[in-house]
Amino acid sequence: MGVSFASLDELLIERVFQPASDLLAERFSISRPSAAGFCLDIASLGWIVARVPPLSKEVVDWDATAASLHLLILLLGLLALTGLRALFRRQAGRQAGQQANPLRQTMRPHRAILLVMLIARLAQFQSPGVAEFADMAMLLATTAALYLGACAERPPVHRSVFAAAPSVS
């Protein structure tokens, strides 16, 4: 992977997504895996909305082969997004005692591919319709999920009942 993308990737994680993850954890008590899971839920909805027009067209035309292919593509996409969600949950359970997030390095090629797909989709974005907006939302939400999944988990805040008590002296 090129050094230039690695520096861009680190910049996006450290300057955009890590502060966003910290803000969600601090203000709303939303953990990093929960935020990434929410983004994947939005990506799943976007995937469904983006794939329904070709599927419904094939069903109306009574083209069983093409309809089966579109249905298979729809289900494979949902399976991939569900697999990502499970990976983030599993990794959150393993990362409880350690600081470094292994997904930061291992998911770098995935983030690179998604950014390239996002740029390519923006270049094709000429006649926006519902399916095109849904496809763009799916790519944006999946990218956000991968970046949020690569962030480090905030250390737990230990609050004591006695910590807020004023001193006696």
N, C-alpha and C positions, 0 to 999 in steps of 0.2 A: 504494500500500500504506500502510496506516495507520501513524502514528508509534508507536502503542502496540504493534503487532505487531513492528515493526522493533526496538524496544527489547527486547521479549521474546525475539525471535530472536537478537539480539546477546548477551543475557544467557545464553541456552542454549548458544550457541557458546562464549563466553568462559569461563563458569563451570562448564559440565558437559562438553561434548564436546572442547574444546581440551585441558583437563587429562587427559581420558581418552586422547586421541590421543597426547599427550606421554608418558603413562605406558606405553602400549603400545609406543611407539617406544623408550623408554629401558630398560624392564625386559625386554621380550620381542623387541625388534628387529622389530616389526611396523610396516610403513609405513602411512600414512594410507590410500592406495588399497587396500592389502591388507585392512585392517580394514573399510573400506567394502564391499569385494568379499565378505568373509565374511558381513557383515550381509545383503547382497543374496542370497547363497546360501541363508541361512536364510529370507529372505523368499520365495524361489522355492519352497523346500520347503513353507512355510506356504501359499503360493498353490495348490500342487498338492493338498495335503491338504484345503484348504478347498473346492476345486472338484470333487473326486472324488465326494462323495455325490450331488449333483444329476446329474452325468454318468452315474454308474453306475445311478441310478434310471431315467433315460431309456433307457439301453441295455437294462435288464431289461424295461421296458415296451414295447420295440420302437418307440419314437418317434424315428425317424431325424432328423426336422427339429429337434426340441428337443435331441437328443444332438449334432447337428452344431453347433448354436448354443453349447451348453456347451463343446464341444471348441474351438470358435473363440475363445471368451472365455478359456479356459485358455491357449491358445497365444498370444493377444495379450498377456496379462499376463506370460507368460514372456518374450516378445519385448521388452516394455517394460523389464523388470528386467535383461535381458541388455544392452539398449541403455544403461541407466544404468551398468552395470559397464564397458562399453567407453568411455563418456564419462569415467569416473573414471580409467581407465588412460591415456587419451589426454591428459587434463589433467595427470596426474602427470608425463608426459614433457615437456610444454611448460613446466611450472612449475619445472623444475630450476634455472633461472638467475634467477628472479624471486621476490619475497617475497609479493606480494598474490595471493590466490586469487580468480579471477574468478567462481568458482561460488558464492562467498559472497553476492554481490548477485544474480546471475542466477537462482539456484535458490530465492530467497526466496519467490516465489509457490507453488512446488512444496511447500516446507516448510509454508507456511500451509495449503494444501489438505490435506496429510497430517495436520496437527494437528487440523484440523476433522473429518476423517474418523475420526480416532482418538477424539475426543470423542463424535462421533455413534455410533460403534461401542460405546463404553462405555455410552452411554445405552440402547442396544438389548440389552445383555448381560444377559438375564434367565434364559434356560434354556441354560446353557453345555453344549455338546457338543464333540466333537472338532473338528468343522468350525468352530465359533465360536472355540475356542481357537486353531486354526490361522490363522484370519482375523486375530485379534488379534495373534498372533505375527508375521504377515506385515506388518501395519501398523507395529508397533513396530520391527521390524528394518529396514523401508524408511525409517522416520523416522530411525533411528540412522544408517543409511547416508548419507542426505542431509546430516545434520549433520556426520558425520565427513568427508564429501567437501568440506564447506565450510570445514573447519579449515585453518590454515596448516601447511605442512610444516615440521618441525623442521629447523634447519640441520644439515648433516652434521657429525658429530664426527670431527675429524682427530686420530687418535692416532699418536704417533710412538714408535718404539722407544726413543728417547733421553729421552722425556718422563718416564718412570718411574724413571730412573736417579738415584741420590742425588748430591748435589753433593760435590765433592772437598774443598772448603775446610772 
